């Protein structure tokens, strides 16, 4: 059990190191999102499986702060219609 815990911790450290190396790109994306929302744009999020749930959570955080955001996975009619028209 201890070995498993140590492997999970090491994996988390590796993930955070890779993420840390992407800080400039993350800042660039955050700036773009901010500018888009300030100019009346909308943030559209999507995901599959657990990532779909994450996109809904992020959209809810933006909407609760009066920002325009939409998680495509919350509207199954739109999701399936769009996928049907443009491919799954």
Buried (B, 14 or more C-beta within 10 A) or exposed (E): EEEEEEEEEEEEEEEEEEEEEEEEEEEEEEEEBEEBBEEEEEBEBBBEEEEBEBBBEBBEEBBEEEBBBBBBBBEEEEBEEEEEEEEE
